[in-house]
Amino acid sequence: MQHGVANESLTLVSSSNISNFHSGLQSRPVLPRSIPTMRGFKIASLNITSLIKHIDELRVFLAVNPIDVLAINESRLDSSITDNELYIPGYDIVRRDRGVNGSP
């Protein structure tokens, strides 16, 4: 974390694999078009500025590319946005929203 910059994140964990979630993840700049088809536990990390504006795109992406754990950084979420607005079928949400002036 850079000095003076809050580390906000949202993590989506596949409901079928909630017990396997124990990882810190780094960000990626854009949504990939697809995830390679392979067996095993799939983890991804995305940097999605203003997640609420892109939630429908993310829902479609996850419907086509099931991921066990997805970490999202720079989401710009705060307490005014409910978990219901972020709901994605099959996933549980673990939130760490930023506070006033970017503090945790």
C-alpha positions in Angstrom: 0.0 0.0 0.0 1.3 3.5 -0.9 1.7 6.0 1.9 -1.6 7.8 2.5 -3.7 5.6 0.1 -6.4 3.4 1.5 -6.6 -0.2 0.4 -10.2 -0.9 -0.4 -11.3 -4.2 -1.8 -14.3 -6.4 -2.5 -13.9 -10.2 -2.7 -16.4 -12.5 -4.3 -16.1 -16.1 -3.2 -18.0 -18.9 -5.0 -20.5 -20.2 -2.5 -19.4 -23.8 -3.2 -15.8 -22.9 -2.2 -16.1 -20.5 0.7 -14.2 -22.8 3.0 -11.1 -22.7 0.7 -10.8 -18.9 0.7 -7.6 -17.7 2.5 -5.6 -15.7 0.0 -4.4 -12.1 -0.5 -4.6 -11.0 -4.1 -3.1 -8.4 -6.5 -5.1 -6.3 -9.0 -5.4 -6.6 -12.8 -6.3 -3.6 -14.9 -9.2 -5.0 -17.1 -11.7 -7.8 -17.3 -10.2 -10.6 -19.4 -12.3 -11.9 -22.2 -12.2 -15.5 -20.9 -10.5 -17.7 -18.4 -8.6 -20.7 -19.8 -10.5 -23.9 -19.4 -8.8 -26.0 -16.8 -9.6 -28.1 -13.7 -8.8 -26.9 -10.2 -9.3 -23.8 -8.0 -9.6 -20.6 -10.0 -8.6 -17.2 -8.5 -8.6 -13.9 -10.2 -8.1 -10.3 -9.2 -9.4 -7.2 -11.1 -9.1 -3.5 -10.7 -12.6 -2.2 -11.5 -13.0 1.5 -10.9 -16.6 2.4 -9.9 -17.8 -1.2 -9.7 -21.4 -0.3 -9.4 -21.3 1.1 -12.9 -19.9 -2.2 -14.2 -21.8 -4.7 -12.1 -23.9 -6.1 -15.0 -20.8 -6.7 -17.1 -19.2 -8.5 -14.2 -22.3 -10.7 -13.7 -22.2 -11.7 -17.4 -18.4 -12.4 -17.2 -18.8 -14.6 -14.1 -21.7 -16.5 -15.7 -19.5 -17.4 -18.6 -16.3 -17.8 -16.7 -16.9 -19.3 -13.3 -14.1 -18.3 -10.8 -13.8 -19.6 -7.3 -12.4 -16.4 -5.7 -12.5 -13.0 -7.4 -10.8 -10.0 -5.6 -11.8 -6.5 -6.9 -9.8 -3.4 -6.0 -10.5 0.3 -6.6 -14.2 -0.5 -6.5 -15.2 2.9 -5.0 -17.8 1.2 -2.7 -19.0 2.8 0.5 -21.8 2.2 3.0 -24.4 3.8 0.7 -24.1 0.7 -1.6 -25.8 -2.4 -0.3 -24.7 -6.0 -0.8 -28.0 -6.5 -2.7 -26.9 -4.1 -5.4 -23.7 -6.1 -5.8 -25.4 -9.5 -5.7 -24.0 -12.1 -8.2 -25.7 -15.5 -8.2 -23.5 -18.2 -6.7 -21.1 -15.9 -4.9 -20.8 -14.6 -1.3 -19.4 -11.0 -0.8 -16.6 -10.1 1.6 -16.2 -6.3 1.7 -13.6 -3.8 2.9 -15.0 -0.4 1.9 -13.1 2.8 2.0 -14.1 5.3 4.6 -14.0 9.1 4.7 -11.1 10.6 2.7 -10.1 7.0 1.6 -9.4 5.7 5.1 -10.4 2.1 5.9 
